[in-house]
């Protein structure tokens, strides 16, 4: 399908559900609202959250329901509560690059190099057996499919092959990913509460090797990622990197905290 320019008005993340989706418990709506603000960076570690009274007014629900949402967020380590003072965003837990969704464009620009995204295709297709299985769909169900090549100073660093559940990101196919990476769009607009990363050493197909400007006999690192929200799969993405140009890893102290430079 043809690429479309983003509309002039950006749609903010919403918790609205389509008619065929099950209703969400009221306390879960409060949790999603707070978790979304933390996830997109609006509220950072140490920021004070709205009071229980403010949340009661905003959502039109009982204080007991708000209290349950805050209590579960605290048990998950996302919120800390101080008696008589209020609730605050908890300090972020240290994560290595294999445990988070890295912003490749930021990493490249941080090195002082030029970043470019070549959009090969964005289309809606019928899911194959393996894609349907990964996304919890039936074979032949409609899914979004995008292919992009990410370049550093004109050299291909990553081939991104992504499949997206339309139920979870209905506007995905309308985006211009030359302006915003697919992963950035999904993180900004779709809440997720689970993520899986699997790394394999593979040889590229001739077509993949051509897009990555490399020999098909050279090995690659394949990072496969899946994300979910409340057990519903959101996306399956396969990120292929030339082994001679890219590596994956993290450095930690013996206490389990990441070492940052």
N, C-alpha and C positions, 0 to 999 in steps of 0.2 A: 504494500500500500504506500501511497505517497506520503512523504513527511509533511507534517503541518506545523506551522509556526505556533508557538504557545499563544494562547489567548491573552488579551491585554489584562484580564483580571485573573490573578492567581487564585486557585481554590485552596483554602486552608484545610488542614486535616479535619475530618469530621467523624463523629461517632454515630452518624445516622446509619440505619440498617435498611436494606431492601426488604420488600414485603415477604420474600421467600426465606429470609434469614430469621433464626430464633431471636426473640427479644432478649435483651441483656439486663441482668439484675441491676437495680438502681445503685447498689454499692459498687458494682463493677464499672458503671459509667463514671463514677467519681474516681476510681482507681485509674481508669484509662485516661481521664482528663489530666490528672496529676502526673502519671507516668509519661504521657505525651509531652508535657511541658519540660520535664526533666530530660527526656530523650532528645528533643530537638534543640536543647541548649537554652531555652527561654529562662528556665530556672536552673541555677548552677549550685554546686556544693556550698552549703552554708546559707543559702537563701531561705528566708522565712516563707512558709506556705500560707495561703489564706486561712483564716481561723475557721473553726468548726461552724460558727454562726454564719460566716460569709458563704461557706459551702452549702449550708442548709438553705440559705436564701437563693443562691445561684441555681441549685438543682431542684428546689422545692420538695425536699425530702426530710425525713426525721433525723435528728441529731444522732440517734443510735446507728442509723445507716451510714452516716458520714464517719462515725467513730470506727465502724467495722472496716471501712475502706482504708483509713489511716493506720489502723492496727495491722492489717495485712501487709500494707506497704512497709511498715516498720519491720515486720517479721521477715520480709524479703530483703531487708538491708537498704532500701531505697530512701527511707525517711527515718529521721530520728525525732523523738518527742521529748520535750523537757517540761515536766510538771509545772504548771503555773506560768509558763512562758509561751509555749506554742510548739508547732511542728516545723521542722527544717529539712531541706534536702541533705541527705547523708553524703559523706565524703565518698567520692568515686572509688570503686575497687580497682586496684592496678590490673591492667590487662596487657598482654603482648599482642603483636600484630596478628598472630594466628587466632586470637580470641576476640577480635573486633573487626568491624567493616572499615578497612583503611581507605582513606581518600587519596587515591593514586595521584590525582592532579596536584594536591597540596604537597605530597612528598616530592614530586618532580620540581615544582616551583620553589620549594624550600631549598633545594640544591642549586637554585639560580638558573635552572634550565627552562626551556620552552616546552609547554604542554599542548598537545593537540589531540582531539578525538575525531577519528574518521568513522562516520556512521555508514556501515555497509548496507544494513537493511533494518526496517521496522515493519512488521506485518502481523496479521492474525492468521494462525494456521490451525490445523487439526492436530491434536496431541498424539504423538507416537506412544507405544506401549510404555517405554521407560519414562518418558516425560509425564504421562498420565499417572503412572504409579508414584513418581516423586512428588507430584502436586495433589495427590488424593482425588484424581478425576477419573473419568472413563476414557478409554482409548477413542480418539476421534472428537473429544470435546474441544471446544475452541479455546486457544490460549494465545497470549501475545508472545512474539518472538523477536528479539533484537540481536544484532551482531555489530560490535564496534571494535575498532582497533585503537588502542591508546599509545601515543608516541611521545618520546622524550628527545628533544632536539632533532626531530624528524626520523628517529629510529624506533621501530615498533617494539614496545615493551610488554604489551598484553593484548591478547585476543579474547574478547568477552562475548560469550554465547549465552544468552539469557532467555528463560521462559518464565512468564508471569501469569498467575491465576487472575483472570479478568474480574472475578468476584471481589477480590481484595484490592485491586488497583484498576478500576474501570477507565481511568484517563491515561493510562500508560502509553497507549498507541498514538496519542495525539501530541506527545512531547517532541521537542527539538533537542536531541541529545548532543548536539554540537555546542549547546549553551549550558547544559547541566548533565552530568553523568547519570546514567540510569540508577546506579546505586544511591546517589545523592537524592534523586527524586523520590525513590522509594522510602529512604530513611526519613525524608522531610514530610511525606504525606501518608505513610502507612505505619501504624504502630506494629511492633513485633516484640514477642516475649521469649522466643527461642531461636537459636541459631546453631547450625552444624557446619563444620569445616572438615573436609577430607583432602589430603594432599597425596598425589601420586606422581611417579616419574613415568613419562610416556614419550612416544615418538609422534610427531605431528603427521597428519595426513598431508598429501601434496598440496591440497587447497589451503590448509591451515599454514603450511610452511610458506606458501606464496604471500599470504596476507601478513605474515610475521617477518618477511624478508630474510629467510633463513633456509638452510639446507634441510630437506626432510629426514636426513640421517642424523641430525643433531637432536639430543634429548631436550625435553621440555618439562617444566613443573606445572602440574595441573591442580589448581585449587578449585574444588567443588563446594559450593555453599548453598544451603537451604535455610529459609526462615519461615517461622510460623507465628500466628497470633491466635491464642486460645485454641491450639491444636489444629488450626486451619492453615495449610501450607500457603505461603505467599509467592515465593519465587525459588527457582532453581537456576543457578548460574555456574557456568564452567569458565574459569579464567586460566588461559594457557599462556605461559611465560617461557621464552627461550632460556634454557638453563645457563647459557654463557653470559646472559645479560641481567639476570634477576635471581634473587634468593629470598627465601622466607625463613624467619626465625625471630626469636626474642631473647633478651638477656635478663636474668633474674638474680637477685641476691638469695642467700640461703634462707631468708625469712619469707620468701615467696613474693616479695615486692619487685616490680619491674625497675630496671636501671634506665634512667632517661638521660640523654645527653644535652 
